Amino acid sequence: MNAETIALSAQHIPSLFPEGSGTEKSKAKPDIWQKWPEFEKAAKNLEMQSEKLRDASKAKNERLTQDIVKDFGRNACGTCHTSFRQPPPRT
């Protein structure tokens, strides 16, 4: 169910970042708008990776599910967060 939620949410990510929506409180890099096609591709990748995870889980394929989860942060979330999100402040 959580993978399905991520996949559905990913479809809406580009609409959450209209041109000019960056603020000083935002962690979004200006690269989102400067490299819009790449940003949309990263959101689509998250959607596809989430669907793979959902399908493996629904099929009760524990090994495939674990393999996907192992790299999900890097291969799904990270494709956007690494390129388009400010890193958190170091404490």
N, C-alpha and C positions, 0 to 999 in steps of 0.2 A: 504494500500500500504506500509506503514512503517513497519508493522509487517512482511509482506512478505520479505521486504528488510533485516530485522534482521534475519529472518529464513534462507535466502540464504547466508547471511554473516556468520552466525554461522557455516555453513558447512565448511567454509574455515579457521576457527580460528586455528585449530591444525597446519595447514600448515604455518601459520604466525610465528610459534615458533619452528623452527628447532633446534635441539641440538646445543648448543654453541651460540645461537643468543642473549643471554642476554648481555647487556652492562651496563656501570655505569649510563647511562641516562635512561635505561629501568626501568619501574616500576614493571616488572615481577619478581616474587620470584623464586629462584632456585627450589622450590617445583614443578614447572611445569614439569621439566625434571626428577625430582626424583620420582614424582607420576604421570607419564604420563597417565596411564589408567584412573585415577581420573579426570585429566584435560580434556581428550577426552570425558569422561562421562558428565562433566559440560558443554562442548560445545554442545553436543548432547541434553542435557536438555534445553539449551537456544533455540536451533532449534525447539524442540517439543513445548515448551511454546509459542514461537512466532507463530507457526502454529496454536495453539489453539486460540491465540488472533486474528490472521488473519481470521480464520474460523468463530469465533463469530462475528467479525466485518462485514464480508461479508454477514452473515446471518441476519444482522441488529438486533442482539440480544443484546440490549443495557445493560440489567442487567448483562448478562454473561460477556460482554466486560468490564464493569466497575469492576466486581469482579476479573477478571484476571489482569487488569491494577493495581488495588489496591495493589496487592502483587507481581507484575511483577519484580520490582527491587530486592526484596529479593529472590523470587523463581526462577528467570531466570538469570538476570545479576549477582546477588549476589553469586550464587553458584560458580562462577569463580572468581569474584573480591574479595570476602571475603577470599578465600583460596589461590589464586595465584597472587594477586596483592599487591604491597606495599601500605600501607595507605598513603594518601597525607600528606605532612608536616603540622603540626599545626602552625597557625600564631597567 
